[in-house]
């Protein structure tokens, strides 16, 4: 890949994984269009990166924000890479997750990537090489208690990625799906951090995820799942879901304890 020929739209660029991806790609010579909701964070990031980059501010979890972003992208006909990274993750038992949170999760994590991909696809197909990367999750293959909305959105993103990969086979547009496991970012509430510690879950740095994304592009691997035993659980859940049922149900009391703490924190 000729990195210096790439112009990349990165959503969720002001988040932990987004900033790490932006840095890894910019240091490789990629020109970045950094999208997110926090203008100051985006501008600080852009100023800290080597090269000249662009900032686009907006909320792609809302229809007006998506429409505005798609309109702005007309200024950048040379986009050759789209990384759908933006995401939110409400934590709690379904009955305690609001209807607005459910809607925002699906719109941000699933609908926005689909609509942005649809909008950019005609110009991506005109390039000699183009790339779409959807940042999913291990929870896009493993249903996890008290993460039902997030799991639903990431299961959908994985299915979208797989279908699009097959739809665009043989074209200049390559589709990738990257599934991190738990990562040290602000998307996790204090209760989720404590739960991961109590469960003994391994947590990766955003830099590890960013390096995995770059390696995935270089190796042209359509699907990459980060971490063990998560990779094993993904395969087991696909072939023998009852085994994973039993393993995760044993952890349910711990999960629900931290979910209840989170619900109380929100109500305070």
C-alpha positions as CSV (number, residue, x, y, z in Angstrom):
1,X,0.0,0.0,0.0
2,X,1.2,3.5,-0.8
3,X,0.2,5.2,2.4
4,X,1.0,8.7,1.2
5,X,-1.6,8.4,-1.5
6,X,-4.4,7.8,0.9
7,X,-7.0,10.3,2.2
8,X,-8.9,8.8,5.1
9,X,-12.2,9.7,6.7
10,X,-12.0,8.5,10.3
11,X,-15.2,8.7,12.4
12,X,-14.9,8.9,16.2
13,X,-11.5,10.4,15.9
14,X,-11.5,12.2,19.2
15,X,-12.0,8.9,21.2
16,X,-9.2,6.8,22.5
17,X,-9.1,4.3,19.7
18,X,-9.7,7.0,17.1
19,X,-6.8,9.1,18.3
20,X,-4.5,6.1,18.2
21,X,-5.6,5.2,14.7
22,X,-5.2,8.7,13.5
23,X,-1.6,8.9,14.9
24,X,-0.5,5.5,13.4
25,X,-1.9,6.3,10.0
26,X,-0.7,9.9,9.9
27,X,2.8,8.8,10.9
28,X,2.7,6.4,7.9
29,X,1.9,9.3,5.6
30,X,-1.9,9.1,5.4
31,X,-3.8,12.4,5.2
32,X,-6.7,12.4,7.7
33,X,-10.2,13.8,7.8
34,X,-10.9,13.7,11.5
35,X,-14.6,13.5,12.4
36,X,-16.1,13.7,15.9
37,X,-18.2,15.7,18.3
38,X,-15.5,17.5,20.3
39,X,-14.0,20.3,18.1
40,X,-11.3,21.2,20.5
41,X,-10.1,17.6,20.9
42,X,-10.2,17.1,17.2
43,X,-8.2,20.3,16.5
44,X,-5.6,19.4,19.1
45,X,-5.2,16.0,17.6
46,X,-4.9,17.4,14.0
47,X,-2.3,19.9,15.2
48,X,-0.3,17.2,16.9
49,X,-0.1,14.9,13.9
50,X,2.6,15.1,11.2
51,X,1.2,16.5,7.9
52,X,-1.9,18.6,7.1
53,X,-5.3,17.2,8.2
54,X,-8.9,18.3,8.2
55,X,-11.5,18.4,11.0
56,X,-15.2,17.8,10.6
57,X,-17.4,18.3,13.7
58,X,-20.8,16.7,14.0
59,X,-22.9,14.0,15.7
60,X,-23.4,11.0,13.3
61,X,-25.7,9.5,15.8
62,X,-28.4,11.8,14.6
63,X,-29.9,12.1,11.1
64,X,-29.1,15.8,10.8
65,X,-25.5,15.3,11.8
66,X,-25.1,12.5,9.3
67,X,-26.7,14.5,6.5
68,X,-24.4,17.5,7.3
69,X,-21.3,15.3,7.3
70,X,-22.2,13.7,4.0
71,X,-22.7,17.1,2.5
72,X,-19.3,18.3,3.8
73,X,-17.6,15.2,2.2
74,X,-18.4,16.6,-1.3
75,X,-15.4,18.9,-0.6
76,X,-13.1,15.8,-0.6
77,X,-13.5,13.8,-3.8
78,X,-10.1,12.2,-3.3
79,X,-11.2,10.1,-0.2
80,X,-9.8,6.6,-0.6
81,X,-10.2,5.2,2.8
82,X,-13.2,5.1,5.3
83,X,-12.8,3.9,8.8
84,X,-16.1,3.6,10.7
85,X,-14.8,3.8,14.2
86,X,-17.3,5.9,16.1
87,X,-19.3,4.0,18.8
88,X,-21.2,4.3,22.0
89,X,-21.9,1.5,24.6
90,X,-24.7,1.8,27.1
91,X,-24.2,-0.6,30.0
92,X,-27.0,-2.1,32.0
93,X,-29.9,-4.5,32.0
94,X,-32.2,-3.9,29.1
95,X,-35.1,-2.6,31.3
96,X,-32.8,0.2,32.6
97,X,-31.5,1.3,29.1
98,X,-33.6,4.1,27.8
99,X,-35.3,4.1,24.4
100,X,-33.2,7.1,23.4
101,X,-30.0,5.2,24.3
102,X,-31.1,2.2,22.3
103,X,-31.9,4.4,19.3
104,X,-28.6,6.3,19.6
105,X,-26.6,3.1,19.8
106,X,-28.0,1.6,16.7
107,X,-27.8,4.9,14.8
108,X,-24.2,5.6,15.8
109,X,-22.7,2.1,15.7
110,X,-24.6,0.6,12.8
111,X,-26.7,3.0,10.7
112,X,-24.1,5.7,10.4
113,X,-21.4,3.3,9.0
114,X,-23.9,1.9,6.5
115,X,-25.1,5.4,5.3
116,X,-21.5,6.8,5.2
117,X,-20.3,3.8,3.2
118,X,-23.3,4.1,0.9
119,X,-22.6,7.8,0.3
120,X,-18.9,7.4,-0.3
121,X,-19.0,4.1,-2.3
122,X,-19.4,5.7,-5.8
123,X,-16.2,7.8,-5.4
124,X,-14.3,4.9,-3.7
125,X,-15.1,2.7,-6.7
126,X,-13.4,5.3,-9.0
127,X,-10.1,4.9,-7.2
128,X,-7.5,2.4,-8.3
129,X,-7.4,1.2,-4.6
130,X,-9.8,2.0,-1.8
131,X,-10.5,0.7,1.7
132,X,-13.4,0.4,4.1
133,X,-12.6,-0.6,7.7
134,X,-15.5,-1.2,10.1
135,X,-14.3,-1.3,13.7
136,X,-16.5,-3.8,15.5
137,X,-16.0,-5.7,18.7
138,X,-15.6,-9.2,20.2
139,X,-19.2,-8.5,21.3
140,X,-20.1,-8.5,17.6
141,X,-19.8,-12.2,17.8
142,X,-20.5,-13.0,21.5
143,X,-23.7,-11.9,23.2
144,X,-22.8,-10.5,26.6
145,X,-25.2,-9.8,29.4
146,X,-26.0,-6.1,30.1
147,X,-24.5,-5.1,26.8
148,X,-27.5,-6.1,24.6
149,X,-27.8,-2.8,22.7
150,X,-24.0,-2.7,22.0
151,X,-24.0,-6.4,21.0
152,X,-26.9,-5.9,18.6
153,X,-25.2,-3.0,16.9
154,X,-21.9,-4.8,16.5
155,X,-23.5,-8.1,15.4
156,X,-25.1,-6.0,12.7
157,X,-21.9,-4.2,11.8
158,X,-20.2,-7.6,11.4
159,X,-22.9,-8.9,9.1
160,X,-22.9,-5.7,7.1
161,X,-19.1,-6.0,6.7
162,X,-19.2,-9.6,5.6
163,X,-22.0,-9.0,3.1
164,X,-20.3,-5.9,1.7
165,X,-17.0,-7.7,1.4
166,X,-18.7,-10.4,-0.7
167,X,-20.6,-7.8,-2.7
168,X,-17.5,-5.9,-3.7
169,X,-15.3,-8.9,-4.3
170,X,-13.2,-8.3,-7.4
171,X,-13.6,-4.5,-7.3
172,X,-11.0,-1.9,-6.2
173,X,-12.7,-1.5,-2.9
174,X,-11.5,-3.8,-0.1
175,X,-13.7,-4.2,3.0
176,X,-12.2,-5.0,6.5
177,X,-13.7,-5.9,9.8
178,X,-11.6,-5.4,13.0
179,X,-12.9,-6.7,16.3
180,X,-11.1,-5.4,19.4
181,X,-11.7,-6.9,22.8
182,X,-12.0,-4.6,25.9
183,X,-9.9,-1.5,25.4
184,X,-8.8,1.3,27.7
185,X,-11.0,4.1,26.5
186,X,-13.6,6.5,27.9
187,X,-16.4,4.5,26.3
188,X,-16.2,2.3,29.4
189,X,-17.8,3.7,32.6
190,X,-16.1,3.2,35.9
191,X,-18.4,0.3,36.6
192,X,-17.4,-1.4,33.4
193,X,-13.7,-1.0,34.2
194,X,-14.3,-2.4,37.7
195,X,-16.3,-5.3,36.2
196,X,-13.6,-6.2,33.8
197,X,-11.1,-6.3,36.6
198,X,-13.4,-8.5,38.7
199,X,-13.9,-10.9,35.8
200,X,-10.2,-11.0,35.0
201,X,-10.8,-9.7,31.5
202,X,-7.8,-8.6,29.6
203,X,-7.9,-5.0,28.5
204,X,-5.8,-3.7,25.5
205,X,-4.4,-0.2,24.9
206,X,-5.8,1.9,22.0
207,X,-2.3,1.8,20.5
208,X,-2.5,-2.0,20.2
209,X,-5.8,-1.7,18.3
210,X,-4.4,0.9,16.0
211,X,-1.3,-1.2,15.2
212,X,-3.6,-4.2,14.6
213,X,-5.6,-2.1,12.1
214,X,-2.5,-1.1,10.2
215,X,-1.2,-4.7,10.1
216,X,-4.6,-5.9,8.9
217,X,-4.5,-3.4,6.0
218,X,-1.0,-4.4,5.1
219,X,-1.8,-8.1,5.2
220,X,-5.2,-7.5,3.5
221,X,-7.0,-9.7,6.0
222,X,-10.8,-9.3,5.8
223,X,-11.4,-10.2,9.4
224,X,-9.2,-9.7,12.4
225,X,-10.1,-10.5,16.0
226,X,-7.8,-9.2,18.7
227,X,-6.8,-11.2,21.8
228,X,-7.0,-14.6,23.4
229,X,-9.2,-16.2,24.8
230,X,-11.6,-13.9,22.9
231,X,-10.7,-15.4,19.6
232,X,-11.4,-18.9,20.9
233,X,-14.7,-17.8,22.4
234,X,-15.7,-16.3,19.0
235,X,-15.2,-19.6,17.4
236,X,-16.9,-21.6,20.2
237,X,-19.9,-19.3,20.2
238,X,-20.3,-19.8,16.5
239,X,-20.1,-23.6,16.6
240,X,-21.2,-24.5,20.1
241,X,-23.0,-21.5,21.7
242,X,-24.3,-23.6,24.6
243,X,-20.8,-23.9,25.9
244,X,-20.3,-20.2,25.9
245,X,-23.8,-19.8,27.5
246,X,-22.7,-21.9,30.4
247,X,-19.4,-20.1,30.8
248,X,-20.9,-16.6,30.7
249,X,-24.0,-17.4,32.8
250,X,-21.7,-18.3,35.7
251,X,-20.4,-14.8,35.6
252,X,-23.9,-13.2,35.5
253,X,-24.0,-12.3,39.3
254,X,-20.8,-10.3,38.9
255,X,-22.0,-8.6,35.7
256,X,-25.4,-7.7,37.3
257,X,-23.8,-6.3,40.4
258,X,-21.8,-3.8,38.4
259,X,-24.8,-3.1,36.2
260,X,-26.9,-2.2,39.2
261,X,-24.2,0.1,40.5
262,X,-24.1,1.8,37.1
263,X,-27.9,2.3,37.2
264,X,-27.7,3.9,40.7
265,X,-24.9,6.2,39.5
266,X,-27.0,7.4,36.6
267,X,-30.0,8.1,38.9
268,X,-27.9,10.1,41.4
